Amino acid sequence: MPLWKLSFAFVAFVCYLAASCEAQKTKDMLLSEKVQQLVDWTSRRSVIRLNGDKFRRYIKSPPRNYSVVVMFTALEPQRQCVVCRHASEEMQILANSWRYSGSFSSRLFFAMVDFDEGPDVFQQLNMNSAPTFMHFPPKGKPRRADTFDLQRNGIMAEQLAKWITDRTEVVLRVFRPPNYSGAVALMLLMTLVGGLLFLRRNNLDFLYNKTGWGIALLCIVFAMTSGQMWNHIRGPPYAHKNPQTGQVAYIHGSSQAQFVAETHIVILLNAAITLGMILLHDAASGMGDASKRKIEVRLTLHDKVQ
Amino acid sequence: MARLGMLRLSHEKQDTLLKLLILSMAAVLSFSTRLFSVLRFESVIHEFDPYFNYRTTRFLTEEGFYKFHNWFDDRAWYPLGRIIGGTIYPGLMVTSALFYHILHFLHVTIEIRNVCVFLAPLFSSFTTILTYHLTKELKDAGAGLVAAVMVAIVPGYISRSVAGSYDNEGIAIFCMLLTYYTWIQAVRTGSLYWSAFCSLAYFYMVSSWGGYVFLINLIPLHVLALMATGRFSHRVYVAYSTLYCLGTVLSMQVAFVGFQPVQSSEHMAALGVFALCQAFAAYSWLRSSLTPALAELLLRSFMWLLLIAGSIAVAILALSGKISPWTGRFYSLLDPSYAKNNIPIIASVSEHQPTTWSSYYFDLQFLVFMFPVGLHYCFSNLSDSRIFIILYGVTSMYFSAVMVRLMLVLAPVMCVLSGVGVSHVLTSYMSNLELGRALSRTRSRRHPDHSYPGKQEVSSAVVLFLSFFLMTYTFHSTWVTSEAYSSPSIVLSARSPDGSRIIFDDFREAYYWLRHNTPQDAKVMSWWDYGYQITAMANRTILVDNNTWNNTHISRVGQAMSSPEEKAYEIMRELDVGYVLVIFGGLTGYSSDDINKFLWMVRIGGSTETGSHIHENDYYTPTGEFRVDRDGSPTLLNCLMYKMCYYRFGQVYTEAKRPPGYDRVRNAEIGNKDFELDVLDEAYTTEHWLVRIYKVKDLENRGHSRT
């Protein structure tokens, strides 16, 4: 064989080796570089914002030795996606809990893709609803169970954490920032009541007004019998609008539940009947002068004046 | 000469005769309206919890009180056992045993089961009579009679006191009203006799129900209200001091209550008011012998002393942990959203749900409207006892709104106040009715003319109006009792297409099979719902029962039910299980069967460490549905519960035009049909396939695994 051909082949071979080494090195560098970049972004914001390009580079293309939980959402105001906002808050709480926890590592990252920043990603994944949570494992394609089932589990951070533990074996503790609004409201109420009592400290007779107490207790009774406690605990909607026919239903079909509108109707009916009975009672016992009693009795019975 | 009414009796005698007649009819009515299930089925104990009470009562009558008090039950919660003597309220059992012994002494040999079944209706008759006396104290005998008749049929009370419902509430309401009646008498008279009687009644209440906490907080609240309205007198002082001292000492005699009255926050209000009572009385006594200026100084110094001493004491006790905070069960009544956010178990019990407005109308109907009228009357004519009934009414109103089970506590006070309201309206209008000329002549001389045109017509209209409402109340209450609250749930009935009734007595059939065909020391595994019934009727040792005090043990049973056969066999061998019992409704359409409860078994089973291999998601289809047909999840189709329920079911035709193996509750043809059981042998299946019993196979002779 001519020498030049051999040497050429040899050089080509060396070049190829070198290139593959380079490629290997760049590939390896690429991985540690990727991880470093992700850790950097996480330190700036717990939930990394991605566009289509970054998504493809960091989440779709190998090599990866980390899991990423991605929220696909549409937060722009014109999209009018209220659930997306709630889900985004829960995701933020979860990502913050992870980032500031002692067990933070580069095994798991949180990211989000907004529809307006990365529509091609949505198209590529054939996704047409938001919000969606997907887990991209380090090896292989995401499976059926790697999509978080919102319908069944809701959007609470605790449910997300449980699902992530299921998929990645990473245990997450959800830390919710304490809610001071209750304590502040209570303080406000107490200062108000205290101030009122202090201002009227010379004339506390209004506390001894029997009728006042009577009316207050009657209001409590009406509130309880119309099911206001049930509303307070279960938080039902005001009324229900049938999406297909557009008809508004004010009364719940089953006796196990009720709407707020329904309770208001009931409270009005109860109050009306009770007031009627009380008027009847007062008229009979001779409280108030004769003409008032006449009117009371007639109002109650709708009797004709003769 | 006194005027003679009918039957040539004087008016007083006529009065007494009418009262006696009406009251006895009301008592008989209250007893008889609770007998629907006894007439339709038989005299049998209902539901689940009453079976535990029945078993303990039987033990008490057979073994005596000392053995009962020291009883450690080794036939439940195998292998842990359960201390019964010190963890129940013995009032109910002791009452039944007392009646049983008295009747036997008189040679009326009624079986203990019948005593238990008919105890609640008997006590409801007593409650009727007691309500009469209570309302008579508040207004007059007329109101008392109306209230008595109302409480005889009010559905809110009937729901927990039908014949067969042998539960604590059956006698607790009587004890509660007795305590309130004696308290009102004690406050009215200030005599030691009534106060001591009140303490005894309170002791009876404490021994019968855990709801006594309501009483021990309501009575101090009443004393506080009397102090605030300036009605505190020596009578109230005597009444409350006696009640607190005697009542607390007596209540601590009940083993289950123990030292709680001096250690738990729920009882601290009573202690605080007791101290305040003493301070108040001391101040009043001193003031009478001091000048006004000194008295003012005394008052100020007293108040400051009390405030400082009180806050220091509370702080020390709370911080040192001597006083335990409010337990979750009672705290959730004060802050209703507490249970939902923090203790899901409490929030999930169906009896602990809040009350919708329709439940109020269903259980009380007419009373909901007349209750505020009675309140208004009490407000217009305040007195010590009326203040008490107002407080009782409003607080029980709030608590019944938070928890539907407490509707029971609201029902009597609703009747009392409605009775007052109805009676007042009726008497006023009836006195306007002019019946006969003789009466009108005397009337026109004595009363100035309060009349208005149409007085006669108006009065008769009002009387008819109210009578109509009272009649609809009666019809409604009887209908509700008959349809909604009279099912024994251990015996079911249905109508066949040709109109005749079919009785499903499978539960008792299965329990008696167990009783006659298994060894005495056999252990039976089933879900916890049926525990009490199995121990009471089949007399076999069980693993878990309705007391649900040990979640880990229940979780182990849940793991056994949800695991595949091999794993379940390990768990069953570990727990020495000999027989397994499941409830299956697929053949008859009975929807409260174990497959419908299965997801709870999975959730509870997977909630502890040993059950970490159980994930609820595995039992759903990929689309997230719970299905038993061939699209169902393979984990579900191969778990022990599935196999036990559907063994041999694949060959059964259940409905016309449906393939064999059609489950009538899930409305689907089952997916896994022809399989054999490796670790169980079918022991017994009842007539309608409602209960299925399997025997756990022994270890293989030559050491091979069974599967």
Interface residues (C-beta under 8 A of the other chain):
Chain A: R144 A145 D149 Q151 R152 D166 Y208 K210 T211 W213 G214 L217 L218 I220 V221 F222 M224 T225 S226 G227 Q228 M229 W230 H232 I233 R234 S255 Q256 A257 Q258 E262 T263 V266 N270 I273 T274 M277 I278 L280 H281 A284 S285 G286 M287 A290 R293 K294 V297 L301 D303 V305 Q306
Chain B: T229 P336 S337 K340 P354 T355 T356 W357 S358 S359 Y360 F362 V368 F369 M370 F371 P372 V373 L375 H376 Y377 F379 S380 L382 I390 G393 V394 M397 Y398 S400 A401 V402 G421 H424 V425 S428 Y429 N432 H450 Y452 P453 G454 E457 V458 A461 V462 F465 H615 N617 P622 G624
